[in-house]
Structures are given as C-alpha cells and as structure tokens.
C-alpha cells in the first residue's frame, strides 16, 4: 500500500508490513517486531494476550525469554507509532487504527463490498473498476518476510482472498466483453495456480469467446489430466458442463444479453439538434415512433425512410429520434453515410467511429469490417441504443451497422427504397402537403407577414415544389430581408419558373432552391462556397479551408460560419465543416460555371500543399533528424506548427480521411508527385494499423496513375509505400517485388530517396525471408546511399536491419554492436518514434547474447514509445519479443502472458504469418507449464497458416506436434 499524504497513521500488510505517519515511513523494526505489529493489526483493534502473541510469533517453540522479547518489541513499536496507537491492557496489547481506511486490509474489504453491491445492482463496469482498486492494494506477497505460524496462516488466507477477488473481477471481464484481454492474465494465473479449477473455467470461456475453440477444449483436457495425475479426481461438474457446451457451440456462451459488453460504460448522445420549427408529418412521426417504441423485447427494430433529396428525411428522422430517446437510455449513435457522394462512407470506418463512441480505445478496435461489426454487436448486447444511419447508399452499406440485438434499433434514411433490407419497416416520404408547406413557411417568415399575402405565399411554396429544404431556403431568404414582401419573393421565383417547370419536384428542384440561397451570398462567400465544395474529403477543418481559399484563418472561419448560417454548410464539430452531399454537387456545378479550370485546380493544389507541409512538420517531430523532409516536393503553403509531438500526431490521425482523399483526388498531372510525397510522409498512418484500407487504396491509385503518366519518381515512391503495407500484412513476396521495382525506378529518376529507402526495405524483406546474405548486400548499399546525403536516422535504421541480418547469420556480438551504434545515433536526435525501433532491435540482439535484463529494459522503453506513437503493430511485436525473452529465461508463465498480450494487440493487423509465429511461441510457453493440449491447439492453427502461406516454418511446427502426445 502506498503511503497516503493524509495526516495520521496508516498501515499495510498486503505486501511488506509497513507504517507511515503523515506520509512519512516509520521503522517497523526486525522481522519478529513486524510479526507482532501484523498480529495486532489483523485483530481489528481487539486486544491480544501476551500468550497469544508469543504463540503467533514463535509457535510451539518460543525462546526462553519470549515474554521479555515481546515487551521489548512492544516498547519499540510504541515509540515508533505513538503511545496512543499501541496500548497495553488486560495483560496484552492492541492497536487502535482509528478509521477503517487506516489499514489496507480494511480498505480492500470496503472496496470489495462496494464492488459486490455494484455487481448486484447491475453496474458491472463500475464493479470491475472497484475490484481493480481493491486488488491494486496488494504490493506483492502479503506479510512478506514476516515469520511465525500466525503470519503463515494469515498469508494463506489473504492470498486466497486476493484470488477470490481476482476471480470475481475476471468473471466481470468476461461479462463485459473483455475476453481477449482476460486470456493473457488467465494464462499466467492458471500456470501459477494449476489446480484452481475456477481459473481454468474462466480461461476456457475467455478463449471460446475469443474465437479459439480448440484451445478452450484443450484447457479442459489438460485440466482433466492434471487432476487425475496430482489428486486422482475428475474435474468438477461445472468444468465438464462447460466443455460440453463449448462442443455444442451453445449460444448462451456468448456475452450475456443482460449486460453491455463494453470496455467502459459510455452512453453516446450523437443526435444532431432537432429543428425547433419542425412542421407536419404527424402520421410519419407516429408511425416511426411506434416502431421504435417496440424495440424493447424485439431482436431489433429497423425503420428505413426513403425519398428524394431535400424532402426532409433527415429532419424527420432526427425529430423522431429525439422523441424516442427515452426508449434508448444507453445512447444514440449518428452518422452521415454520404450515400449520394462519389465516395460513400465505408462501413469499416463508420464502425470504428461507433466503437470509439461506445468506449473502445483505439488499440482495441480490430481491422476489417467483419471483426468490427462483431465487436459492435457484442458491445450493444444487453444495451438499448438507437443508431440513426443517415443518407445511406444501399442496404449493403447499412447491414454491418445494424445493432442486431434485442432492445436496440436502427433508423435509416436513404434516397433508395431498401426492399432488400430484411424485416425493415419501410416508409416513403413524399413532398409536404400544401397545408404543411404553408405552416412551415409561416413559422420561418412570420405568421403576420404570410397572412397578409397568403396567395403569394402559396405561389412561393408551390414554386418550391413543396420540398421542405427548398421552402426553408426561400423562407430564410425572405426572413432576412425585411424590405421584401412575399410577393417580391414570389415574383423572383416566377422569373426562374422555366427551370422549376422542368425540374418538377425531383432532386433538381432542390438545386433550384440552392440557387436562392447562393444568390444571397456576397463575392467572398460565394467563392468560398464554390471552392470548398471541390475537395473529396468528408469534411474540412478551418485551417485546411483557409489554405484552399488562400485567406487568413480568422477570415476563413468567418466565411465558413456565414455559410453555416445560410444552411449551405454544416458545422460537423467545432472548427470542422461539411457539405450535405447535394449541396456539394451544387457547389461544384457553380464552380464549373463561374470559375476557370485553373482557379479550381489552384484551390485543390493549395489544399494539397497544406496537407503536405503540415505532414512534413508532423514527420519532423515524429522522426527528428530524418532528412526525407528535405527531399519532398516544395509547397507554397507553410502548413501548421505544433507545440509538441502529441498534438502533431493527434492532428495526423484526425485529418487522415481528408489527407487520403486528397491524395487520391490529386493523383494526376502537376499534383501527382506531391500526392505521392503526401503518402510517403504520412506512412505512419499505415504503420499504426489505422486507416490501412483507405491508405492502400490511395497508394494503388497513385501507383497506377504514375505508371500511366510515365513518372518514375512518383511511381517509385508509391511502391515504397506499398512495400511498407505489404510488409506489415506479412505479404513479403509482394513487398519484395514492389521494393525491387522501386529501387530500379529510383535510379532511373536519380531519386536518392526512393533508391535508398528501396534498398533498405529490400534488406528488411530479405531478413524476413531468412536470406541474410542478400539482406547484407542490400543493406550495405543502402548504408552508403543514406550516408551520401547524411541522413543519420536512416543510417541508424540500416544499422538496425544489418544487426538483424548478423543475428540471422549467427554473429551475435557484432549484431549487438551495430544495434548499440544505431541507438546512440537515435538518442542524439532526442525522443522519437525511430528510437523505439532502435531499442527494439537492440533488445533482440541482447536477448540472443544472453543479456536478458538489459534486453528487457530495452523492450520496456520501446514499448512505451510505440504506445505513445500509436504504433500498434510494433507494440504487439514488442510483447512477442518479451514473451520469447521470458521463455528463454525459464519464465514460461510470463512468456504465455506476453504472447497473449501480443495476440490481443495485433487483432486484425500484422498478417497471418506474424500471428502464426506468436501462436508457436505461445504453444511453447503453454507446453512448459503443462498445458499440453492447449499448446497442441496453438501449433495446429499455426501449422495450417504456414501451410497455406507455403512458409518454411511449417516443418518446425510439425516437429513440435510430433513431440506432443495426442492425449
């Protein structure tokens, strides 16, 4: 227990026996004196007789002067603690601890009680947190190094209590969806307490829920064998029953339906504000409201509202969603799926946003739409959440986003009628009735004004085609001009009737109404409206908008806010703006009509410059000393500055969708090279495991365009990026092909960046393919290339890769020297992401050199940096290396725990080859702690992967499997 800053005495026995006064540690004396203190503390303030204390400290064989020694210890304790703390009475002694929180055992007991109450009341997430607080009070073995029979008995009792609390906490982990994380801890615990069947039961369930059925069944087989060998008994009925349920794939083994399976209890409230002047649609409001109200008790309620653009689908859906909020106390999710744009929102990206909103940390979000959808449904299990899926393209886009659980509901809007969405309640929303249209117009303009010119008002709403969006724009225009009459507006609309007569009430009617709003804008506003609509990104920050418009940031923000006021732009979040998809199309049509092609191209070029210049700054902070930034295409825009690395990295991940959209959009002509450089300098996005699919799509698009245009420099840099992506995914043959081609292109274009990076990465791939001689040749050439333009951090990178090649060739000491030299270079440039890579490599070489403590320190420092820079791939690989290190130092339980952590971090990233490597190591660790069946299951899965990939490691795994008995 850590010393508390509060005044008074505090005591700890859940670890070494210690005492503090006013936060300062007190001398608790010899082991026997601490034994006396512990015996008194654990009596809860009650008096212990001298005979009882002698027996507690010395047992059946006390020394001749035991009573005298006891009095001496008591006197010394009284002097240390104070006369009021240790009192003599009735021939014995007692300690008056005061409030219960003064002793760590009492604190743990109080917290355990709170956790139990929270669990019984249904707040299982709170219960988990409080159990963790209680467990955190243990600081190693209870009553550490305290002699005597009493201490021995109490130590056993306290350890049993700790394990019981831990089992409760782990049980809650499984009930709240944290099964993957629990596997690591349970693996270590079952190794430390092999005969504790409850831990085995929890491990089986955690493995099963993590999709590892074979391992779960192997745990049972291992347990049965162990119990028979050690105790001559069979597993308890609960364990046997669980095995049978796993064999049957019992549906009840999934996360409990009465509890939200989420890392933290987060209730998102994402609904946009409802419009205060919502009008009409009463039948639709009632219908949809009734459907949502029936979500409780049903698997899922799904309602889909279809209609033309501008008919008010979103307004209706938001209004109904707000009215139904009470039926969904666990939160409301919202997303604009941009279904009518050229790049609709990808379900995978939307699921990532939803998972974050539901409390999932970034490192807990898997890659892949199926994995994310499964986790999303698990998080919603037992919760009542409404998902408003606005502006959907089709049913295929929507299906992964449906909650799919009892009590939750989805409300969808789309231009398309979703006939192929199973069990959905479909509604077609038409234009407003004349009465509803007039009511809406009157509410915006003012009843008195409209009543005086009712006929003209009817002309206005009729000219708007009774479309709510069109009516709102027309009414807002009139409301903003007090000198106009309704007849004036009607006459202006009549002047445009040639269009309205042709467009009727379809989407083009909406375009006609946009003309009314656009006509209100002054020159600067209209220019901003047109140019900002050119960008493909889902939204735009005020800084990026300022760059596009070539205006000061304050001026740009004022322009953007004025466009929000006219309903031509939406404020997605503070400092961020987006277009409704139809408005964006209209803005682009205006740009084609009013701006020259050069003006439009220049605006997009400025946006690309902004992203590239700012990404250059981020790269410089992330990778200090790296000279790549000096060899990027020049930019006219300076970009943003950042106060620290953390802010810079946060910007990069926030802007990732816009950055990648910009790179794809400008993959041609004079902007091609800058777009390629933008991908190259933001490759940290791909290395982190985030945005991988979007990043790869952009890279493939750019490579194809570069090939078409015959630009070897741009193509070479794109192939470098693709080489990184292939390497991360374990596609080493594809990586090798792209990187070799990149090196050739770099030499053709006299591009030292492509050439040097291509050689270095080719060396990396050769190492992965165990061709260390070829790796050595590539890397030495890369070393010369980087030294030629004094790129010292990249020199260090090559030294790390050479160290890996030397390890492969068996030259361990030389490898240590090379990695050490690399770390010295990295440290010279300060704390950065590349230092983590250097520390990781040095840890590898020190491991092979048998210097385990030094290696562990290097890995620990690297792990901290990888987490800081959001490098999930390398975070997971560092856990893998720590597992290998623990196994080499005969710590198989620790190795198994680290291997499980590696699997948990690398869910969805890193490729199947790396996963197979981890499974092999995990199997070795499990075999060493007697979990033979589970080890075999790991190796069988790894073998299947290696055989599918054609990997040489398959032979080694076959040997391992042959060495394990089938029983």
N, C-alpha and C positions, 0 to 999 in steps of 0.2 A: 504494500500500500504506500503510495507516495505521500510524503509529508504535506500536511494541509497548511495553508497560510493562515487559517483562523487561529485565534488565541486559544490557550488551554492545552490539555494533554490529548495526544492521540496515540493509539497503539495498533500494531499489526502483528498477526500470527499467520496470515495466509501467505507464507513465504518465511524469510528470516524473522525472528522475534525482534521487533524494534519499537522504539518510543520516541515521541517528539514533544517538545513544549514550545508553543508559539512558532511552530515551523522549524525549530532547531532540533537536530538529532541529539538524543541522550545516550549515554553509555549504559548499555544494559548488562555489561559485565561478562563473566565466564559462562560457559555452556550450562553449568548447573544453576547459576543465578538466572539465566534466561528460562531454564526449565521451571524454576519457582514462579517467575513472572507469568509464564504461559499457563501454568496450572491455576493461578489466581485469576487471570483474565478470562479463562474459559469457564469459570464458575458463575459468570454473570453478576458479580458483586456479592455473592454469598461467601460466608466465612468457611475456610478450610482449616481443620485442626492440624496441629503440628505433625501428628502421626500420619494423617492422610497425605500431607505434603512430603514427608520423608519417604513414604511408600511410592508416591508419584515420581520422585526424583531418582530413588535408588532401588526401589523394588524390594525383593526378598533379602537382599544382601547389602544393607546400609553400612556405611563406615562406622567405626566406633564412636566418633564424635559427630554423628549426623545432626543431632539437635543443636549443637553449638555451631556447626557449619550453617544450618538453616537460619539461625538467628543472625549470623554474620551476613548472609545473603540478603535477608530481610532488611537489615540495617543499611546496607549499601543501596538497596533499591529505594528505601525511604529517602535517603539523602539525594538520590538522583531524581526521584519523582516528586518529592514533597511529602511532608508529614500527613497532609490531608488526603493524599491519594492512596497510600498504603497504611492501613490501620491495623492495630493489634486488638483482638477481642476474644474472649472466651477461650484463651489458650491457643488461639490460632491467628490467621491473618486474612485480610480481604482487601481487594482493590475496588474503590468506588470510582467508576469510569464516568459518571455523570450521564449526559445524554447518550442515547444508543449509538449515535453516529461516531462516537469517540473510538470505537473498536471496529476494525474492518470486518470481523465476522458478523457483527450486528448490522453493519451497513449492507453486507451481502445478503443477509436474511431479510432485511427490509426490502431491498430491491427485488429479491426473488418473489416475495409476497406481492409486490406491485405487478411484476410480470405475470404472475399467475392470475391475478384479477383481470388484467388487460386481456389475457388469452380467453378467459371465461366470458368476458363481455363482448368478445368478437373482434377486438382490436389487436389482431395478431402481429401486425407490423410493429406496433408500439411494444408489444410483449417481447419481440425479438430484440429490440433496441435495449430494453431494460435488462433482459437476461445477459446481454453482452456487457452492460455496465457492471453487473454483479460479477461476471467471470473475469473482468479486467482487474478486479481487486486482488486476484491471485498473482503473486510475484515469484513463481517457481514453486517448489515443494513446500507444503505447509509445515510450520515448525522446523524449518531446515536446520540441521545440525544440533537439534535440541535432544539431549539424552533422556533416558528414563522410560519406564513402561507406560506412564500416563501419556507422554508425548507420542509414543508409538501408537497407542490406541487412538488418540485424537487425530494423529496424522492420517491414519487409515480412514477414520470417519470423515474427515474433511475432504480427502481425495474422493471418496465415494459420493459425497455431496456435490463436489465440483463436477464429477462425471454425470451425475443425475441432472444438474442444471444444464450441462452441455448437451445432453440428450434432448432435453426439452427445447433448447434453442435450435438444435439441428432439426428436430421434428417440425418446428415452425418454419425453418428454412425451406423444407420440402413443401409445406402447405402454402408457402407464399412464392413459389416458383423459382427459388434459388437452388435448384437441384444440381446444376452443373458446378456451381461454386462449392456446394457441400461435398461433392465427391472427393475433392482434394483433401479436405480436413478429415473426412471419414476414413479415407485410405490410411492416413497416418495413425488415426486413433485405433483402428482395428489391428494395426501392426503392434501398437503399444499395449493393447488390451485384447488379445486374440480370443479369449473365452467369453467376452462380454457380448452376448447374442443380440441385445438391442441395437448395439452399434452395427453389427452385421446386417440386421434387418433394415436399418436406415440406409446403409450403403447399397444394399440390393435395390431398394426403391429409388434412390438417387440415380443409380446407374440406369435403371429401366427408364426413368423419366428423361434421361439424357440421350435416349436412343441406343443404349448399349446393353441390349437384352442378353446377349451371350455372356458378357461379363457378369451381369446380375445373377444369372443362373450358376455361373462358375463360383461366385461367392458362396452360394448355398452348398455346392459340392465340397468346396474347401472347408467350410464350417462343419459339415457332417463328418468329414474325415478327421478333422482335428478333435472334435468332441469325442469321437469313438476312440481315437488313439490316447488322448490325455485323460478322459474321465469315464470312458466306457458307456456313454449315454448318447441318445439321439438328440437332434435339435428340438427345441421347444415347439409346441404346436403352431404358434404364431409364425415362426420362420418357415415351417413346412407349408403352411397355408399360403404364405406369400409366394413361395416357389411355384405352387400350383396356379395361382392367379397370374403370375408372370407367364407361365407356359400357355395359359388361355388368352393372354393379352387382355385381361379384364379391364373393361372401360373405367371401372371405379379407381384404378391405379393412377389415372391422370390427376392433375392438380385438383383439389377439392373444389366443387362448384360453389360452395358457400363462402369462399374466401378469395379475394383478388390476389392472383399470383403475380405480385409485382415486387421489385426490389425495395421500393419505398411507396408509401401511401400518398399518391399525388392525385388530386382531383382537378383536371384541366377545365378551364372555362374559356373556350376559344371562340365562342359565337360572336360574330360582329354585332355591332349595335343595331337594334331594330329601328326602323324609321318611325318617328313619332306620329306622322300623318298617314299611317297605313289605312288604306281605304278598301271597303268591299271585300270580295272574295269569301264571304261568310260561309258559303257551302263548302268551299275547299278547306277553309280553316277548320271547320267542324269535322269534316271527313278525315283529314290528316291527323288532327288532334285525337280523334277516337282511335285511329290506328296506333299511334304512338302510346296511348294510354294502355293498350293491350300488350305492350312488350313484356310486362311482368307476368311470368307464368308461361311465356312462349319461348321457343328456342331463339327467335329473333324476329322483330318487326321490321319490314323493309317497305318503304314507300318511295316511288320514283315519280317525279313531276317532270313532264316533258312539255315543250313548247318552243316557239320561235324566239330568237334573240330579242331582248327588250320587253318581253311580255310580262315580266315580273316574277319569274320563277324563284330567283334568289331572294327577293324581298319577301315573298310569301313563305318560303322555306325558313328563313331566319325568324320571321314573325311567329310561325307555328312552333319552331324550336324553342324560342323564349317562353312561350306559353306552356310548353311541355317540360320545362326544366325540372319541376318538382318530381316528375316521374323518373328522373335520371340523376339521383343525388351524387353519384360518383363521378360526374363530369360530363362535359360536352366537347367533342372534337370538331374542328372545322378545317376544310381545305378547299381551295380553288383548284380544280383539276385541269384547268386551261384546255378543255376538250376541243375547242374550236381553233386552237392555235396550231402552228406548224410543228410545235414540239410540246405535245401534251405532257402533263406531269407523269413521271414514271412511278408506278405503284411502289417500287422498291424505295425510292426517295421519300414518298409520302409516308410509308410505313416507318421509315427511320425517324421522321419528324414526330409521328404519333407516339412511337416508343419513347422518344425523349420527353414528350409532353406527359407521358404516363409514369415518368420517373426512372427510366432506364438510362444508366450512364453510357457515354459513347463507347467505352470498351466492352459493354455488354450487348451491343447491337450487332447481330451477325450480318454477314453479307449474303445476298441472294434473296429474291422476293419470297420464295417458299419458306425459308428459315425465318425471315422477319414476320411473315404472316402467321406462322405457327406461334411465335413468341407473342405476337399481338393478341391472338385469340386466348393464349394462356393468361396474359395479364388481365384480360377482361373477364375471365372466368369468375363467376360469383359477383361481378360488379354490374351496376346498371348505368351504362354510358350511352349517350347519343352521339352518333357520328354523322355530321352534315357534310355530304360529299357533293360539292357544288360544281356545276359546269362540267359534267362527265362527258367523255367522248363516246364510250360504249360500255357494254356490260363487262367486257374483258378487262377494261381498266379498273372497274369497280369491284369485281369479285374478291381480289385479295384484301380489300379494305373493309369488307363486311365483318362485323364483330363475331357473328356465328355462335353467340352464347345466349343463354336464357337471361331475360331481363334487359338486354341491350337492344338498340335499334339503329337503323340507318335511314337517313332521309337524303334522297338523291335528286339533283336537278340536272337536266340534260336537254339538248335540242332533240336528241334521238329518243324515240319511244322504245323502252327496253323490254321488248317482248321476250327476249331470251334470258331474262333475269328471273330465275326460278323463285316462285312463291312471293314475288314482289306485288305490292298493291300499286297499280299504275293509274296515274292521273294525267289528263291532257289539259293544259292551261291555255285558254284562248284569250283573245283581247278582252278588255273590260266592256261591260255593258255601257251604253250612253249615260245612264244614271250614275254608275260608279265612276266613270271618267269625269263627269261634271263635279262630283263630290271631291275627287282628288284635286282637280284643277282649282276648285274654290278654296280648299284648305291651304293651298300654297299661295294663291294670289290674294285671297281675302274674300269673304262672302259678300260683303257690301259692294265691292268693285264688280264682282261677277254678276250679282243680281241686277245691277243697273244695265248690263249689256248681255243678258243671258243668251240671246240669239247668236251674237258674235262669239260668245264663249263656246257654244255648241259647234260653231264653224271651226273654232280652233281645235277642239278635241277630235272632231271628225277628220280634220286635215292631218292630225297626228295618227290617224288610223286606230284610235282608241288604245294605242300601246302605252302602258304605264311609263316606260322610260322616256318616250317621246313627249308625253304630256308633262312629265316632271321638268324636262329641259325647257319646253315652251313656257310653262308657268314660272319657272325660275327666272327666265329672261324678262318676262313681264313684271314680276315682283321686284326685280332690281331696277326697274325704270318707272318711277312714279309719274313721269310726264306722259307716258304712253297710256292710251286707252286699250281696252280689249279689242276694239275694232281695228286699232292700228296693228296689233299683232295678227289679227285675222287677215287683214289686207296683205301683210308681209308674207304670211303663209300662202295666201292665194297667188302671190307672184311666183311661187315655186310649185304651183299645182301641176305643172307639166311633168315634174318628176313624181310627185305624190300619186297622181292618177296612174302612172305606170307601175310604181312600186307597190301599190296596194298596202297590205298590212304585213308583208314579209320582212326579212332582215333588212332589205334596202329601205324600208320605211324608217328603220332605226337610223340608217345613215343620213336620211333627210333631216331627222331631228338633230343629229350631231351637227349638221350644218348651222342650225340655230345657235347652239352653244358655242361653236367655233367662231361664229360671226361676232360674238361679244368680245373676243379676245383682242388685246392690243397687239402691236407688231412683235414685241418681245415674247409675249405669252404664246402667240400662235407659232412662232419659230420654235420655242421650247417644246410645244405640244407635238409638232411635226417631227423634230429631230429625235426626241427621246423615244418615240414610237418605233424607231428603226432597229433598236437593239433587240436581240433574241432572248436575252436573259429574262427569267421570271419576274424580276423586279430590279430596281436600281437604287443605289444609295445616293444621298445628296452630293457626296464627293464625286462619285462617278458621273452624275448628271452635270455637275459643274464643269467637269473635263469635256464632256460631249458638247456642251453649249458654249465652251470657251468663255465662261463667266466666273466671276468671283463666287465663292461658296455661299456667302450670305445672299447675294443676288439670285443665285440658282435656287436656294431654298425658298425665297420669297416667290419666285416664279412657280415652283412646284406646288406650294401651298395655295397659290391663287388658282391653279388648275384643279386642285382638290375641291376648292370652294365652288367651282363651276361643274363639278361632278364629271369632269373629263379625265380625272386621275384619282386613284385611291391611295390612301396612306396605309401601307401594309403594316408598318411599325414605325416607331419614332425614327426619323431620318431615312426611311425607306419608302419607295413609291412603286406602284404598279398600274398597268392599264387593264381594264376589262378587255377581254380578247377582241371584241367587236370594235371597241374604241381604238385599240392598237391598229387594227386593219384600216380603220378610217384615217388615223393619223398618217399611216404610210401612203394611203391614197392621196392625202393632202400634200405629202412631201413630193410624191411623183408629179403632182400637178403644179406645185408652186416653187419647188427648189430644183436647182440643177443637179445633175448626177454627181458633179464634183462636190457640191455643198453637202450632199448626203454622205458621200464617201469620206469627206473630211471629218464629219461628226463621228462616224464609226471609227475612223483612224485615231481620233483623239481619245475615244474610249479605250481602244486597244493600247495606246500609249500609256494611259492612266494605269491600266491593269499591269502592264509590263514594268513600268517604272516603279510602281508600288511593290510588286512582287520581287523586283530586284532588291529593294530595301529589306523586305522580309528575309530573302535569301541571305543577304549580308549579315543580318542579325542572327539567323539560324546557324550559319556556317561561316563564322568570322575568318577572314583571311583568304577565303575561296575566291579565286580570280576569274571564275566563269563570268561574273557580272561585268567584267571589263570587255568581254567578247560577245556581248549581246548586241542586237541591232539598236541603234540610237533612237531615243524618243524625244519628242518636243516637250512632253509634259514631265515635270519632276516627280510626280506621284506624292504619296503621303509619307510623313515621318512618324515614328512610333517611339514612345518613351522607354519601352523595354521589349524583350523578346516575347513575353507572354501576350502582350497586346497585339504584336505583329502576327503571331501565329493565329490568334483568335480572328483577326481580320481575314487571313488567308482562308480559313475554314468557313467563315461566314459568307465570303464572296465566291466560294468555289463554284456554285452553279452559274453565276454570271461570267466568271472567268472562262469556264469551259465552253459555255455557249458562245462567248465572244471569239474564242479560238476557232471553233467550228465555223462560225459565220464568216470569218475573215480569212479563211484558208484559201486565198487566191490572190493572184496578181501582186501588186506592190505591198500588200499586207501579209503575204504568205510567210515570209521569214520572221516577221515579228510574232506572228501567231505561233510558229514553231518554237521560237525562243520563249514565249509565254508558257508553253507546256514544259519545256526543258527546265525553266527556273522554278516552276511550281510542282516539280515531280514529288515533293514532299507530300502532296495530297495523295498520290498513288501509293507512296511508301507507307503511309499511315494506315492503309487499309480502308480509308473512306473514299467515297466517290469513284471507286475503281472502274465501274462500268462506264460512267459518263466520261471519265478520263480516257479510257481505252477507245471509246467511240470517237472522241476528238482526235486522238493520235492516229487512228486508222484513216479518218477523213483527211487529215493533213498530209499523211504519207501518200495517199492516193493522188491528191492534188499536186503535190510536189513532183511525183513521178510524171503526171500529165504535163506539167509545165517545164519539166526538164531542169529542175533546180536541185543540184546535188547537195548544196549546203543545207537547205531546208529538209530535204529527204533524209539526209544523214542524221540530223538532229532528231527528227521524228523516229528514226529507227533506234536511236539511243534510248529514247523514252519507251518505245515498245519493248526493247531489251530488258529494261527495268521491270516493266509489267510482267513479261513472261517469266522472268527470274523469280519474282515474288510468288507467282502462281505455280512454280515448280515445273514450268514448261521449258526445260533447259535446251532442248534441241531447237525449238523455235527461237529462243533467245540467242542462241549461238548463230543462227542464220542471219537474223536481223543485225546483230552486232558486227559480224564479219563484213556484211554488206555496208554497214555504216562506216567502218574503217576505210574501206575502198573509196566510198563517196567523199569522206573527209580529205583523203589525199588528192582526189580529183579536184575538189573545190579549194584545196590549200587551206582547209579549215582545221586549225590545230585543236580546237575544242572537240569536234567530232572524232578526229583521229585519236587523240589521247584518251578520251573517255571510252571510245570504242575498244581500244586495246586493253584498257584496264578492266572493263566489264567482260571482255572475252576471256581474260585471265580468270576472272571470278567464275565464269561458266565452266572453264576447263577444270578448275578446282572442284566444282560440284560434280563434274563427270569423272573425277579421280584421275584426270590426265595431267599430273602435276608437272611433267616435263614441258608440255605445251603451255601450261599456265605460266611457268617460269619464263618462257620465251616471250609471251605476250606482255607480261608484267614488266620485264626489264626494258622492253621497248617503250612501254607506257611511262616508265620512270624517266627515261631520257626525254620523252616528249613533254612531260609536266615540268621537268627541271629547265627545259629550254625556255619556257616563259615564266619561270619562277613561281609556279603555283604550288606553294608549300603544303597547304592542307591536302591537296590531291596527291602530292608526293607521299604524304603520310598514309593516304588511302592505299596507294600502291604497296607501300611497305607492309601494311596490314595484310594485304592479299598475298604478297610474297611470303609472309610469315605462315599463312595458311598452306601455301604450296610446300614450304620447307617442312611443315608438320607432316604433310602427306608423304613426303619423301623420307621421313624419319629423322630429320635434322632438327631436333627439338631445341637445343641450346641456341642455335642460330636463329630459329624462329622466335625465341624469347627476345633475343637482341633486336631483331627487326621490329617486333611489336612495341618494345620499350622505346625504341627510337621514334616510332610513329606517335606514341603518346606524348613524348617530350615535345614534338612539333605541335601537336594539337593543343597542349596546355599553354604553349606560348601564345596562342591566339585567344585564350580565355575559354569560358564555359560555352560550349556549343554542341549541336547535335552530332557532329563528326567525332567529337571527343568520346561520345558514348560508343561509337563504332570501334574506336581505338582501344578503349577499355575492354570492350567485349572480346576483341581479338587477343589482347594481352592476357585476359583471363583464360582463353583457350590454350595459349601456349604454356602458361604457368601450370595449368591443370595437367597437361601432358608431361611437364617437367617434374611433377610430383610435389609442387609447391602449393598445396591445397588452400592454406589460409590466405596467401597472397591472391590466389585466383579468386577465391570467394569475395574478397574485398573489391577486386576489380569488377566482378559481375554485379555486386550490390550497387556500386556507384553508377555503372552503366544502366542498370535497371531504373534508377531514379531519373536519369536523363531521358531515357526512352519514354517513360511515362510523361515527363514534362513536355516533350515534343510530340506527343500523341502518336508515337511510332509503335502501333500495336503489334506489327509483325515481329519487330526486334524485341519488344517486351516479352512476347511469348517465347521467342528463341532463347532469350536470356534465362527464363525459367527452365527451359530444356537443358541448357548448359549447366545450370546449378544442379539439376537433377543428376546429370551424368557425373558431376563432381562429387555429389553426396554418395552416389553408388560406388565410386572409386575409393572413397574413404570409409567404406563399410557402414554407411548410414542408409540402408535401403528404405526405411520408412520415410525419412526426409526426402529421399530421391523420388519415391512414389508421389509424395505430396507435391513436389515441384513439377513433376511430369503432368500431374492432373491440372495444376495451375496453367501450365503451358497449353494444354488442350482447351481449357476454358477460354483463355485469352485469344487463341487462334481460331475460334469458331468462325467458319466462313471465309477465312483468309489463309494465305500461306500455301495452299495447294495440298493435294492428297499425298504427295511424296513426303513432305515435311510431317504431316500427320502420321504417316506410317512409321517414320523414324521415331517419333515420340512414343507411339504405341509399342515399338520394340523395346525402347528403354523402360517404359512403364512395366512391360512384361517382365523384364529382367529384375526390376525392383520388387515386383509382386512375388516372383519366384523366390527371391531371397528372404522374404518374410513369411513364406509358407503358403501363399495364396496361389497354389499351382494351377487350379482350374481357371482362375481369372487371368493368370499370365498366359495360359494357352489361348484363351479367347482373344486377348490383345494380339498375340502373334498371328493367329489365323486371319484376323482382319488386316493386319499389316501385310501378310503374305499375299492376300487377294489383291491388295493395292499394287504391290510390287510386280506381281504377275501381269496385271492389267497394263502397267506402265512399261513393262519389259526391263525392269531395273535389276542390276546385278545383285542387289541386296537380298533378293529372293532366296538365293542359295543359303545365305547365313541364317535366315529365318527357318528354312526347312530343317537345318541342323538343330536349331533351338527346339523346334517342335518334336523332333525325333528324340531329344533328350528328356522330354517330359512324358511321364506315364499318362495314359488316357484317363485314369481314374482321378 
